[in-house]
């Protein structure tokens, strides 16, 4: 996390990629990854999803996870990339930052 601390000190901004995933035991998670302007990837980990998962909840989980690392979505995040699930598309639309649906998921 030294890379992240140094980037935050420089006031760098990031993009995120996040995706919902369900384990073989039917436990749901959202994986969160940061991408910087030098193409460095920083894995911020998995967020456990319990109960219903609406777009508003997805954004709240994302913001909460970012706060754990001293980050704020409006200050530190430029855009996000997600899969084409309707909940993720809506989350991207209401997030207040740029949003791109993953082209690979669209081809799949």
BABALUM-554974 format. One record per residue: residue number from 1; residue in one letter; x, y, z of N, C-alpha, C in turn. Coordinates in steps of 0.1 Angstrom, whole numbers. Layout:
BEGIN
+-----+---+-------+-------+-------+-------+-------+-------+-------+-------+-------+
|   k | r |  n.c1 |  n.c2 |  n.c3 | ca.c1 | ca.c2 | ca.c3 |  c.c1 |  c.c2 |  c.c3 |
+-----+---+-------+-------+-------+-------+-------+-------+-------+-------+-------+
| NUM | A |     X |     Y |     Z |     X |     Y |     Z |     X |     Y |     Z |
...
+-----+---+-------+-------+-------+-------+-------+-------+-------+-------+-------+
This chain:
BEGIN
+-----+---+-------+-------+-------+-------+-------+-------+-------+-------+-------+
|   k | r |  n.c1 |  n.c2 |  n.c3 | ca.c1 | ca.c2 | ca.c3 |  c.c1 |  c.c2 |  c.c3 |
+-----+---+-------+-------+-------+-------+-------+-------+-------+-------+-------+
|   1 | X |     8 |   -12 |     0 |     0 |     0 |     0 |     8 |    13 |     0 |
|   2 | X |    22 |    11 |     0 |    30 |    23 |    -1 |    28 |    30 |   -14 |
|   3 | X |    25 |    23 |   -25 |    22 |    29 |   -38 |    10 |    38 |   -37 |
|   4 | X |     0 |    33 |   -30 |   -12 |    41 |   -29 |   -10 |    53 |   -20 |
|   5 | X |    -3 |    52 |    -9 |     0 |    63 |     0 |     8 |    74 |    -8 |
|   6 | X |    18 |    70 |   -16 |    25 |    80 |   -24 |    17 |    86 |   -34 |
|   7 | X |     8 |    79 |   -40 |    -1 |    85 |   -51 |   -11 |    95 |   -44 |
|   8 | X |   -16 |    91 |   -33 |   -25 |   100 |   -26 |   -18 |   113 |   -22 |
|   9 | X |    -5 |   112 |   -17 |     2 |   124 |   -13 |     4 |   133 |   -25 |
|  10 | X |     6 |   127 |   -37 |     7 |   135 |   -50 |    -6 |   140 |   -55 |
|  11 | X |   -17 |   137 |   -48 |   -31 |   140 |   -53 |   -34 |   134 |   -66 |
|  12 | X |   -29 |   122 |   -69 |   -32 |   114 |   -81 |   -47 |   111 |   -80 |
|  13 | X |   -53 |   108 |   -92 |   -66 |   104 |   -93 |   -66 |    90 |  -100 |
|  14 | X |   -77 |    82 |   -98 |   -77 |    68 |  -102 |   -90 |    65 |  -109 |
|  15 | X |   -90 |    54 |  -116 |  -102 |    47 |  -121 |  -103 |    35 |  -113 |
|  16 | X |  -116 |    30 |  -113 |  -118 |    17 |  -106 |  -124 |     7 |  -116 |
|  17 | X |  -122 |    -5 |  -113 |  -130 |   -16 |  -119 |  -136 |   -24 |  -107 |
|  18 | X |  -148 |   -27 |  -108 |  -155 |   -35 |   -98 |  -165 |   -44 |  -104 |
|  19 | X |  -167 |   -55 |   -97 |  -176 |   -65 |  -103 |  -181 |   -74 |   -92 |
|  20 | X |  -194 |   -78 |   -93 |  -200 |   -87 |   -84 |  -196 |  -101 |   -87 |
|  21 | X |  -194 |  -109 |   -77 |  -190 |  -123 |   -79 |  -197 |  -132 |   -68 |
|  22 | X |  -201 |  -144 |   -72 |  -207 |  -153 |   -63 |  -199 |  -166 |   -62 |
|  23 | X |  -195 |  -170 |   -50 |  -187 |  -182 |   -48 |  -195 |  -194 |   -49 |
|  24 | X |  -188 |  -206 |   -50 |  -195 |  -219 |   -51 |  -204 |  -221 |   -38 |
|  25 | X |  -201 |  -215 |   -27 |  -210 |  -216 |   -15 |  -221 |  -206 |   -15 |
|  26 | X |  -223 |  -199 |   -26 |  -233 |  -189 |   -28 |  -231 |  -177 |   -19 |
|  27 | X |  -219 |  -173 |   -16 |  -215 |  -161 |    -9 |  -212 |  -151 |   -20 |
|  28 | X |  -218 |  -139 |   -18 |  -216 |  -128 |   -29 |  -206 |  -118 |   -24 |
|  29 | X |  -198 |  -113 |   -33 |  -188 |  -103 |   -31 |  -187 |   -93 |   -42 |
|  30 | X |  -181 |   -81 |   -39 |  -178 |   -72 |   -50 |  -163 |   -70 |   -49 |
|  31 | X |  -156 |   -72 |   -60 |  -141 |   -70 |   -60 |  -139 |   -56 |   -65 |
|  32 | X |  -129 |   -49 |   -59 |  -126 |   -35 |   -62 |  -111 |   -34 |   -65 |
|  33 | X |  -108 |   -28 |   -77 |   -94 |   -26 |   -81 |   -93 |   -11 |   -86 |
|  34 | X |   -82 |    -5 |   -82 |   -78 |     8 |   -86 |   -68 |     7 |   -98 |
|  35 | X |   -69 |    17 |  -107 |   -60 |    18 |  -118 |   -55 |    33 |  -118 |
|  36 | X |   -41 |    34 |  -119 |   -36 |    48 |  -119 |   -32 |    52 |  -133 |
|  37 | X |   -27 |    64 |  -135 |   -24 |    69 |  -148 |   -11 |    62 |  -154 |
|  38 | X |    -4 |    55 |  -146 |     8 |    48 |  -151 |     5 |    33 |  -153 |
|  39 | X |    -8 |    30 |  -154 |   -12 |    16 |  -156 |    -9 |     6 |  -145 |
|  40 | X |    -6 |    12 |  -133 |    -4 |     3 |  -121 |   -18 |    -1 |  -116 |
|  41 | X |   -19 |   -13 |  -111 |   -31 |   -18 |  -106 |   -30 |   -21 |   -91 |
|  42 | X |   -40 |   -16 |   -83 |   -39 |   -18 |   -69 |   -52 |   -25 |   -65 |
|  43 | X |   -51 |   -37 |   -59 |   -63 |   -44 |   -55 |   -67 |   -40 |   -41 |
|  44 | X |   -79 |   -35 |   -40 |   -84 |   -31 |   -27 |   -92 |   -41 |   -20 |
|  45 | X |   -93 |   -53 |   -26 |  -100 |   -64 |   -20 |  -114 |   -67 |   -23 |
|  46 | X |  -120 |   -76 |   -16 |  -134 |   -80 |   -18 |  -142 |   -74 |    -7 |
|  47 | X |  -155 |   -71 |   -11 |  -164 |   -66 |    -2 |  -176 |   -76 |    -1 |
|  48 | X |  -179 |   -81 |    10 |  -190 |   -91 |    12 |  -203 |   -84 |    10 |
|  49 | X |  -212 |   -90 |     2 |  -225 |   -85 |    -1 |  -235 |   -94 |     7 |
|  50 | X |  -243 |   -88 |    15 |  -253 |   -96 |    22 |  -267 |   -90 |    19 |
|  51 | X |  -277 |   -98 |    16 |  -290 |   -93 |    14 |  -291 |   -87 |    -1 |
|  52 | X |  -301 |   -79 |    -3 |  -303 |   -73 |   -16 |  -292 |   -64 |   -20 |
|  53 | X |  -290 |   -64 |   -33 |  -278 |   -56 |   -39 |  -283 |   -47 |   -49 |
|  54 | X |  -287 |   -35 |   -45 |  -292 |   -25 |   -54 |  -281 |   -15 |   -58 |
|  55 | X |  -283 |    -7 |   -68 |  -273 |     2 |   -73 |  -268 |    12 |   -62 |
|  56 | X |  -277 |    17 |   -54 |  -274 |    26 |   -43 |  -265 |    19 |   -33 |
|  57 | X |  -268 |     6 |   -30 |  -260 |    -2 |   -21 |  -246 |    -4 |   -26 |
|  58 | X |  -245 |    -7 |   -39 |  -232 |    -9 |   -46 |  -223 |     4 |   -44 |
|  59 | X |  -229 |    15 |   -47 |  -221 |    28 |   -45 |  -217 |    30 |   -31 |
|  60 | X |  -226 |    27 |   -21 |  -223 |    29 |    -7 |  -212 |    20 |    -3 |
|  61 | X |  -212 |     7 |    -8 |  -201 |    -2 |    -5 |  -188 |     3 |   -11 |
|  62 | X |  -188 |     8 |   -23 |  -176 |    13 |   -30 |  -171 |    25 |   -22 |
|  63 | X |  -179 |    34 |   -18 |  -175 |    46 |   -11 |  -169 |    42 |     3 |
|  64 | X |  -176 |    32 |    10 |  -171 |    28 |    23 |  -157 |    22 |    22 |
|  65 | X |  -155 |    13 |    11 |  -142 |     7 |    10 |  -131 |    17 |     6 |
|  66 | X |  -135 |    27 |    -2 |  -125 |    38 |    -5 |  -121 |    45 |     8 |
|  67 | X |  -131 |    48 |    17 |  -128 |    55 |    29 |  -118 |    48 |    38 |
|  68 | X |  -119 |    34 |    37 |  -109 |    26 |    45 |   -95 |    29 |    41 |
|  69 | X |   -93 |    34 |    29 |   -79 |    37 |    24 |   -77 |    52 |    23 |
|  70 | X |   -86 |    60 |    30 |   -84 |    75 |    30 |   -88 |    81 |    17 |
|  71 | X |   -97 |    75 |    10 |  -101 |    81 |    -3 |  -115 |    85 |    -3 |
|  72 | X |  -119 |    93 |   -13 |  -132 |    98 |   -15 |  -135 |    96 |   -29 |
|  73 | X |  -147 |    91 |   -33 |  -151 |    89 |   -47 |  -150 |   102 |   -55 |
|  74 | X |  -156 |   113 |   -50 |  -156 |   125 |   -58 |  -143 |   132 |   -59 |
|  75 | X |  -134 |   129 |   -50 |  -121 |   136 |   -50 |  -110 |   127 |   -57 |
|  76 | X |  -110 |   114 |   -55 |   -99 |   106 |   -60 |  -103 |    97 |   -72 |
|  77 | X |  -115 |    95 |   -75 |  -119 |    86 |   -86 |  -124 |    94 |   -98 |
|  78 | X |  -119 |    91 |  -110 |  -123 |    98 |  -122 |  -134 |    90 |  -129 |
|  79 | X |  -133 |    77 |  -129 |  -143 |    69 |  -137 |  -142 |    55 |  -131 |
|  80 | X |  -152 |    47 |  -136 |  -153 |    33 |  -132 |  -156 |    24 |  -144 |
|  81 | X |  -152 |    12 |  -143 |  -156 |     2 |  -153 |  -162 |   -10 |  -146 |
|  82 | X |  -174 |   -14 |  -151 |  -181 |   -26 |  -145 |  -186 |   -35 |  -156 |
|  83 | X |  -191 |   -46 |  -152 |  -197 |   -55 |  -162 |  -211 |   -49 |  -166 |
|  84 | X |  -218 |   -56 |  -175 |  -230 |   -51 |  -180 |  -243 |   -54 |  -172 |
|  85 | X |  -241 |   -59 |  -160 |  -253 |   -62 |  -152 |  -261 |   -49 |  -150 |
|  86 | X |  -274 |   -50 |  -150 |  -282 |   -38 |  -149 |  -280 |   -31 |  -136 |
|  87 | X |  -277 |   -38 |  -125 |  -274 |   -31 |  -112 |  -261 |   -23 |  -113 |
|  88 | X |  -251 |   -28 |  -120 |  -238 |   -21 |  -121 |  -240 |    -9 |  -131 |
|  89 | X |  -248 |   -11 |  -141 |  -250 |     0 |  -151 |  -257 |    12 |  -143 |
|  90 | X |  -267 |     9 |  -135 |  -274 |    19 |  -128 |  -265 |    25 |  -118 |
|  91 | X |  -257 |    17 |  -111 |  -247 |    22 |  -101 |  -238 |    32 |  -107 |
|  92 | X |  -233 |    29 |  -119 |  -224 |    38 |  -127 |  -231 |    51 |  -130 |
|  93 | X |  -244 |    50 |  -135 |  -251 |    62 |  -139 |  -254 |    71 |  -127 |
|  94 | X |  -256 |    66 |  -115 |  -259 |    75 |  -104 |  -247 |    78 |   -95 |
|  95 | X |  -235 |    73 |   -99 |  -224 |    75 |   -91 |  -218 |    89 |   -91 |
|  96 | X |  -221 |    97 |  -102 |  -215 |   110 |  -102 |  -201 |   111 |  -108 |
|  97 | X |  -196 |    99 |  -113 |  -183 |    99 |  -119 |  -185 |    92 |  -133 |
|  98 | X |  -175 |    93 |  -141 |  -176 |    86 |  -154 |  -178 |    71 |  -153 |
|  99 | X |  -185 |    65 |  -162 |  -188 |    50 |  -161 |  -186 |    44 |  -175 |
| 100 | X |  -179 |    33 |  -176 |  -178 |    25 |  -188 |  -181 |    11 |  -185 |
| 101 | X |  -190 |     5 |  -194 |  -192 |    -9 |  -193 |  -181 |   -17 |  -200 |
| 102 | X |  -176 |   -27 |  -194 |  -165 |   -35 |  -199 |  -169 |   -41 |  -213 |
| 103 | X |  -161 |   -38 |  -223 |  -163 |   -43 |  -236 |  -162 |   -58 |  -237 |
| 104 | X |  -153 |   -64 |  -230 |  -152 |   -79 |  -230 |  -164 |   -86 |  -224 |
| 105 | X |  -171 |   -80 |  -214 |  -183 |   -85 |  -209 |  -194 |   -84 |  -220 |
| 106 | X |  -194 |   -73 |  -227 |  -204 |   -71 |  -238 |  -202 |   -82 |  -249 |
| 107 | X |  -190 |   -85 |  -252 |  -188 |   -95 |  -263 |  -192 |  -109 |  -258 |
| 108 | X |  -190 |  -112 |  -245 |  -193 |  -125 |  -239 |  -208 |  -127 |  -241 |
+-----+---+-------+-------+-------+-------+-------+-------+-------+-------+-------+
